């Protein structure tokens, strides 16, 4: 099965994560957004190693709508350089994948 992807990002609060998920679903660029957290991220930024408590948002969308979802996330994200990663979904429940198609179809 092709044509579907999971897009992920992290943010600094549960409210910000929920807002990204809600607005993406409302805009029909994602069928759903799942908020996971808190998680601990360890990263190098501006020359030093740091860590932070973050919340992970996992969005489900079609490959066709992935660019619009990425633009949506970038427009609303508070980070200067947000993590935004798109991973193809190579297989899944056909009924669930059909639901993703239906919920991300522009109206």
N, C-alpha and C positions, 0 to 999 in steps of 0.2 A: 504494500500500500504506500502510495506516495502522495504528496500534496498537503501534508500536515506538519506542523512543527510545534515545539515547546520553546517559548522565549522566557528567559529568566533575567531578573535584576535583583539587586539588593538595595535596601534603603535604611535610614537611621532610626525609624520609629514604626510601631505597629500602625499608627494612624496614617502615616505617609504611605505605607505598603497597602493598606486597605483602600486608600483614595486612588492609588494607581490602578488597583484591581477593579474597583467600582467604575471609574471613568472609562477604562478600556472596554469593559463589558457594555456600558451604556453607549459607547461610540461604535460598537459592533466590530471592533478590531481584534477582540478576543472573545471566545465563547465563555471562558471562565478564568479567574485568577485565584490561585491558591496561595495564602500567606502562611509561611512557615517561620517559626522563630520563637524566641530569639536564637540566633546563631552567633558564634564568635568567628570573626574574620581576621586573619593575620595577613598583612600585606606590606609591600614597600611603597612609600609615597614620599616624594620630595627628598629622596636620599636617605630615608631612615625606615626601619622596620617598626610597624605600629600594629595595634589591634583595636577592634571595635565590636560592639554589640550591634548586630544588624538583623533585619528581617528579609527573608527571601520571598520573592513573588514568582510563581510559576504560572505562566499564561499558556493557554492552548489556543491555537489559531490555524488557519490554512496558510500554505506557502504563499498563496496569492495575497493575503492580507498582512503578512509578516512585516513588510516594509512600512506599512501604515501604522502597525502596532509599535514598531521601533521608533518611528517619528513621534508618536503619541507619548511614549515613555520619555524620550529625550526632552520634549517640550515641557513636561510637568515635573521632571526629576530635579531634586535639589542639589545633587552632586555635580561638581564641575566636570568629572569624567565618570559617568555612571557605567557600571557593569551592565551590558546588555548582550546576551548570548542567545543565538537561535540554533536549536538542535533539531534535525529532521526526526519525525516519528516514522519509523520504518514498518511498524505493524501495530495493530490494535483492534479493539472491538469494533466491527463495522458499524454497528448502530451508534456507538459513541462518536466515531469519526464523522458519520452523517450528521449528527447533532452539531458538531463543531462547524461543519459547512453551513448548516441552516442558520446558526446563531451569529455567524460572521458575515452573512450575506448582506450587503448594503440594502437599505429599504428606501 
